[in-house]
Amino acid sequence: MFDYHGVMAPLESLLDQLAGITPPTDDPTGRTTTSELELWRKVRNLADHRIATCAGDLDDLRVAEKAGSTTKKLLIEM
């Protein structure tokens, strides 16, 4: 279920690429900035979904419980 070999490296590379994106410098109408903001909103929604899915997986595996904690506390500590 958690075999991330070969997956995390591309995700880290993608994260570096996303971090390198800068806001448009010449956008007098704001149209380009608005389009970019909409795309960033979708990226955030996807990230929120993946976080919830992974948290559910950790909960199902009782990872926090085995460590004497709760999933909520585990996520906060991350």
N, C-alpha and C positions, 0 to 999 in steps of 0.2 A: 504493500500500500504506500509506503513512504520511500520508494526507490527513486531518489532524486539524482542519481548519477547521470551526468550528461544534461540535466535540466537546469540546475542552479547556475552554472557558468553562463549559459545564454541569457538567463534572467538578469544576472548581474551586469552583463554587457548592455542589455536593453536599459537597465536602470541608469547606467552611465550615460547612454545616449539621451535618455529623457532629461536627465539633470543638465545636460549641455544645451538644451533648447532655451533660447532667450526670447523675450517678448519682441514683437515687431517694433522697429524704430521709426518707420515711416507709415503711419496708419491714420491719416487725417480724419477718416469717417468712423474709425473704430470697428469696421466690418471684419478686418483680419483678426483683430484682438478678440472680438466676440466669437468668431469661429474657433480660434485657438482655445478660448475659455470653455466652449462647449466640448471640445475634444478632451481637455483636462478633466472635465466633470465626468465624462465617460470612463476615463482611466481610473479616476477615484472610485467610481461605482464598481468597476471590475475589481479593484484592489480590496474594497470593503467586502465584496462577495467572497473573494478568495480567503480573506482573513476569517470570515465567519465559517466558511467551509473547513478550513484547517483547525479552527478552534473546536468545531464539532467533532472532527476526527480525534483530536487530543482528548476531548471529553469522553468519546466512545471507548478510547483506549485506557481511560482512567489514569492518565499520566499524572495529573495534579493530585488526584486522590492517593496514588501510590507514594507520592512525596509528602503526604500529610497536609495538602493544601486544597484549594479549589481552582477550577479553570479560570474563574474571574481574577483571582489573585495572581495566578501564573501569567495571565495576559498583561496585567498591570505591571508586573515586575519586568516584563520584556521591554 
